Amino acid sequence: MALDPKIYERIFQKDKDGLAVLDELSRLFYDRPSYVKGDSHETAFKEGQRAVVAFLITKCGLAQQADEADKEENA
């Protein structure tokens, strides 16, 4: 069962502590190269870390898109 993207938005975009957590996760695991020359296992591991943060960012973005669609519908 997938959670509503608005839950992710509330936690990671609207709460200052959640925003700080997402910022740190992004800095540590997303905004850095994942390729490790000569080590496909380490590259795959780092890509896995990056994928988790990308998932969180995507969920927050989906909530923002839903909010914008709701605003357009009610305009």
C-alpha positions in Angstrom: 0.0 0.0 0.0 1.5 3.3 -1.1 1.3 6.3 1.3 -0.2 9.6 0.1 2.5 11.8 -1.2 1.1 14.6 1.0 2.5 12.8 4.0 6.0 12.9 2.6 5.5 16.6 1.8 4.2 17.4 5.3 7.2 15.6 6.9 10.0 16.6 4.5 8.9 20.0 3.1 6.7 21.7 5.7 8.4 20.5 8.9 11.7 22.3 9.6 13.2 19.2 11.2 12.1 17.0 8.3 13.5 19.5 5.8 16.8 19.4 7.6 16.8 15.6 7.5 16.0 15.5 3.8 18.7 18.2 3.2 21.3 16.1 5.1 20.3 12.8 3.3 20.5 14.6 0.0 24.0 16.0 0.8 25.3 12.6 2.0 23.7 10.2 -0.5 22.2 12.1 -3.5 24.2 15.1 -4.4 27.4 13.2 -4.9 28.9 10.8 -7.5 27.9 7.2 -7.0 30.3 5.7 -9.5 33.4 4.0 -8.0 36.0 3.2 -10.7 36.8 -0.5 -10.6 34.2 -1.4 -8.0 30.8 -2.3 -9.3 29.6 -3.5 -5.9 30.4 -0.2 -4.2 28.8 1.7 -7.2 25.6 -0.4 -6.9 25.6 0.2 -3.1 25.9 4.0 -3.5 23.2 3.9 -6.3 20.9 2.1 -3.8 21.4 4.9 -1.3 20.8 7.5 -3.9 17.6 5.8 -5.1 16.1 6.0 -1.6 16.7 9.8 -1.4 15.4 10.1 -5.0 12.2 8.3 -3.9 11.6 10.8 -1.1 12.2 13.8 -3.4 9.9 12.3 -6.0 7.1 11.8 -3.4 7.4 15.4 -2.2 7.2 16.6 -5.8 4.1 14.5 -6.5 2.4 16.2 -3.5 3.3 19.6 -4.9 1.9 18.6 -8.3 -1.4 17.4 -6.7 -1.6 20.7 -4.8 -1.2 22.7 -8.0 -3.8 20.6 -9.8 -6.2 21.2 -6.9 -5.7 24.9 -7.1 -6.3 24.9 -10.9 -9.5 22.8 -10.4 -10.9 25.2 -7.8 -10.0 28.4 -9.7 
